Amino acid sequence: MYIQPQNWTPFAPHGFKGIMTGAAIIFFAYIGFDAVSTAAEETRDPQRNMPIGILASLVVCTILYITVAVVLTGLLKASELGTAEPLATAFSSRGINWAAGIISLGAVVATTSVLFVFQLGQPRIFFSMARDGLLPNWAAKVHPRFKRPWSTTILTGLFVAGLAAVSNINEVLELCNIGTLFAFILVAIGIVVLRVTDPDRQRPFRTPWVPWVPLGAVATCLWLMFPLPAITWWRFFLWLAAGMILYWGAGMDESKLATTLARDKTAQAAKYVRLLLSGFVMKLLGTVVGLTAYYFGFAGDKHPAVWLKTMLGLLLAGAAFVAYVGVVIWVRGCGKYAFSKGYSHWFGLFGLLGPPGLGILFLLPVKRSGTLATVADR
């Protein structure tokens, strides 16, 4: 009565390319399942219950997704469902307004529950990173009463609320998808690497059929990433570059896996001087070459030959990369300098302010004991 089978013809109006693009976008609906794993430490018998919970909910939700898609496109043509509330739109078009109202209410409740899972997972990821030294120590503190990572929960909530207030949901969704897919790729590669480098490690959760399952995960994630818009890739690389400054600038040296930390301040001083000089020279060189390439190829009304403009564009990109590497080395040098004075490497982030940031570190008093001894003894 309500389902119109002719709506399914043609079944894939945009071909295989449309299917790929749709899969890359709808992937967002599957992100919450991996977020559940971040609560493993708060779960009873996680070795048994976590895989059952994740896989069972994944199967059930996939069946529901497919069923809803079939019914929805049967009620209304796919070309008419490009609204913010496609389910309610489809039912309203058939005069079932009471169902549309219930669905709208359910959508609000469902959205809230999904956001809750995301808000549950991200603070615990930050907590685990801080516990391993990849974020400052305050992010690893647990609330004395509720026994939960409270500081990262508050910061995550504030960041998400602020970003949601000023961002386009479609752009945020695409950026979230590409970031999560890339994270899955790193996890899959890490499984293969650890099976080779550390085969005797205790593995409560053991991936079967290695390396074929991880390699299949890498292939499918890349397959889903490629159809995403170019602007999403640019934003992803910028976000990744910012994260790498945190890792290479401070997190790598603060990590508990770092086993080659210098134990005396003389060695630290020699290292930070070299890093600061190298970083400053690379920043200066990249900036000068980049500005020169931009002036002769892109500024004003200049119209150079196509080959020359292409070469200047490549030169500009190379100069930007050199300047970026210079910033990373400079920040790491500032971190080494702060560490030599008894502070955490995270104080090196003052280096992002340039020479004034180094001046701030210079004015800090030297600690007689503290971070240097603590980290060297780890």
N, C-alpha and C positions, 0 to 999 in steps of 0.2 A: 504493500500500500504506500509506504513512504520511500522505500529503496527503489531507485531508478537504475537498473543494470546498464542502461546506455551511457551513464556517466563514466563508466569504466572503459569506454572506447574513445580514443586510443588509450591503452593502459598506461603507457609512459609517453606523454605528449612531448616531453623535452629530450627523449632518448636517454642513452646511458650517461651522458654528461649531466643531465638533470638529476638522475639518480645519485650520481657522485656528489653533486653540490648539495642535494637534500640530505644525504647521509652525513656530510661534513657539518651541517647546521644542526640536525636533529641529534647529533652526538651529545649535545648539551644535556639531553634527557637521561643520559647514562652516567653522568659524572658523580652523582650522589652515591652510587654503589661503592666506588673505591673509597669515598670519604668515610664510610662506616669502619673501614679497617684501621683508621687512626684512633679508634676507641678500643683497640685490642687489649691494652693494658688495664682497662676498666671492665673487662668481660670475664665471666666465669668460664673456665675451660676454653680459652680462645682457639686452641688448636683444633677443637672439634666444632665449636659453635660458629666461629667467624666464617669458615668456608661454606657451611650449610646456609647461614643467613644470607651471605652475599649471592651465592649461586642460585638459591631458591627464589629470592626476590628478583634476581635478574631474569630468570625464566618466566616467572609470573607476570612481571611488568612488560616483558617483550611480547608475550601473548596478548596482553591488554592493549599495548600500543598498536599492534597489527589489527586487532579486532576493531578498535575505535577508528583507525584510518579507513578500513573497509566500509564501515557504517557511515562515516562522515562523508566520504566521497560518493557514496551511494545516495545520500540525501541531497547533496549539492555538488555541482561541478567543481573540480579543484581550482579552476580559474576564478571562482567566486568566493573562495575561502580565504583570501588574503586580508583578513581583518585581525584585530587584536584578540577577538574572542570567537574563533571559527566554530566551535561546538555550539555556542549559543546562537550564532548566526544561522547555522544549518537547521537547527530545530525551529527557530523562529520563522524561517522561510517556508516551513511546512505547517505553520499555524500551531505548533506545540509550544506555546509560550510558557506554560507552567513548567515544562521540562527545561526550557532555556533558563528560567529563573533559578531552578535547583542547580543546574550546571554552573551558572555564574557564581553562586554561593560556594559550591564545591571547589571551583577554581581558586577562589580566595584562600580557602582553607588549605588546599593542596600546595599552593605557592608558598604559604607560610611554613608548612611542614618541610618543604624542600629547602627553603632558606635556612631553616633551623639546622638541618643536617650539614649544610655548607659551613654555617657558623660554628658548628660543633667540631668539624674536622680541621679547619685552617688553624685555629689557635693551638691545637695539639701538634700540628706539623711544625709550627714555630717553636713550640716547647721542646720537641725532639731535636730540632736543629740547634737550639740554644744549649741543650744538655750535652750535645756533641761538640760545642764550641763554635758552631757556624753562625751563631747570633750572640749578642751580648748576654751576660749571665742573668740579668734581670728578667729576661724572657723565659727563663727556666724555673722561675719561682712559682710555688704552689700556694694557693690560699690556705691559711692556717686552719680555717673552719671547714670550708667546703671541699678541700683537697683537690682543687682543679686549677689549671693554669689561668689565673684571673687577669693578669696584665695584658697578655696577648688576646684574650677574649674581648676585653674592652677596646683595645686598639683596632682589632679586626672589625668590630661592630661600627666604630666611628669611621673607619676608612670605607667600608662598604656603604654605609649610609650617605657619606659625602659624595662618593663616586656615583651612586645611584641617583642622587639629586641633580647632577649636572651632565650625565652621560646618556647617549643614545643606546637603548637596550640591545638593538641588533648588533652594533659595533662592539659592545661589551661582551655579548654572547660569542661572537666570532673570535675575539681575543682570548676569551676563556677557553674556547675549544682548542685553539692552536697551542696554547700553553699547556693544557692538560695532555693533549696528544704527544707533545714533545716530552713531557715528563714520563709518560708511559714508555716512549722509545728509550729513554735513559734507563728506566727500570729494567726493561727487557734486555738491553745490552749489558747492564750490570749483572744480571743473572748468569749470562754466558761467561763473562769475565771472571766472576767469583767462582764458578764451577771449575775453572782452569787454575786460577791463582790460589784458591783456598778450598780445595775439594773436601777437606776434613771438617769444615765448619758445621756446627750443629744447626739443622734446618727444620724447625717445627712445621713450617709451611714449605713443602718441597714441590717445585714445578715439575710436572712430568714431561717426558720426551724432549729434554734439552739436547741440542740447541734449536730443534725445529719449532717448538711452540714460541720461544722468544723471537726467533727470526720471523715467524709468521706475524707476531704482534708488531714488530718494527715495520714490516711491509704494509700491513693494513692501516697502521697509524699514518704512515707517509701517504698512502693512497687517499686517506681522508683529509690530509693537510693540503695537498696540492690544489684542490678546487677553490680554496678560500681566497678572497680578494687580495690584490697586491697590497692595498693599504693595511690590511691585517698583518701581512708578513712584515711590513716596515715597522709597525707598532710592536710586533713580537720581537724583532731584532733590537729595537731600542730598549724594550723592557729587559731583554736578556743581557744587553750591554750594561745596564744599570745594576743588575744582579751580579754580574761578573766583577764589577768594581768592589762590591761588598765582599765577594769571595776572595779574589786575588789580593785585594787591598788589605784585608784583615782576617777574614774567616779562615783562610788557609793556614795562617800561622797560629790562630787560636784553637784550631781543631785538635781534638785529643789524639788524632791519628798522626799529628806532626811529631816526628821523633828526632828531628835534627835541629832543634832550637839551640841557639847559642846560649851558653851559660854565663858568660862574662860580658860586662858592659863595653869593654874595649872592642870585642868582636862585633857586637851590635852597632857600635859607633861607626866602625869601618864600613859595615854593610849599608847603613842608612845614608851615609855620605855618598856612596856610589849610586844608590838608588835615586836619591834626590837629584844629583847632577844629571844622571841619565834621563830621568823623567822630565826635568826642566828643559833639557836640550831637545828631546823628542816633541814635547808640547810646542816649543818655540818653532822648531823646524816644520812640523805639521801645519801649524797656524799660518806661517809665512807662505809656504808653498800652496796651501789651500786658498788663501786670499788672493794670491797671484793668479792661480788658475781660474778662480771665479771672476776676477776683474777682466782678464783677457778673453774669457769665453762666454760669460753669461751676464755681466753687469751692463747696465745702460742699453744703448741701441746697437751694440756690436753684433755683427752677423758674420762670424767666421765660417770658413768652409766646413762641410759636414764632417770630414775626416779629422780636421783640427778640433772641432767642438767635441767630437767623440774622445779624442786623446786627452783634451783638457778635462773632460768629465771623469775619465779614468784616473787622471792625475789628482783631481779633487777628491775622489773617493779614497785613493791611496793615502793622500795627505790627512784626510779625516781619520783613517784607521791608525796612522802613525801618531796623531795627536791623542787619540783615545788610549793607545798603549802607553803613551807618555803620562796621561792622567792616572792610569792604573799603577804604573811604577812609582809615580810621585806620591800617591796615596799610601802605597806600601812602604815607601821610604819614611813617610811621616809616622806610620804605625811602628816601624822599627825604632824610630827616634823616641816616640812616646814609651815604647817598651823598655828602651835603655834607661829611661828615667824612672821606671818602676810602675808604669801605667799599662793598661790593656792596649793591645793592637787596635782596638776599635776607636781609640782616640785619634788614630790616623785619618779618620774620616773628616777631621778638621781640614785636612789637606785639600778637600774639594773646594775650599775657599781660596785656594792659591797661596801665594806668599803670606797673606794675612793669617791664614790658618796655621802655617808653620810658625808664625810669630806667636800665636796663642800657645802652641805647644812649647815654644822656647821660654815663655813666661811661667809655665807650670813649675812648681818646686820639685826637686828631685826627692823621690821616696827612698828611704834607707832600706826598706824591705817591703815586699808586696808582690806585685804581679810577676816580676822577673823570676824570683825564687819559686813562686807558686807554679808557674807554667813550666819552668825548667825541670821541676821535680815530677811532672806528670808522667 
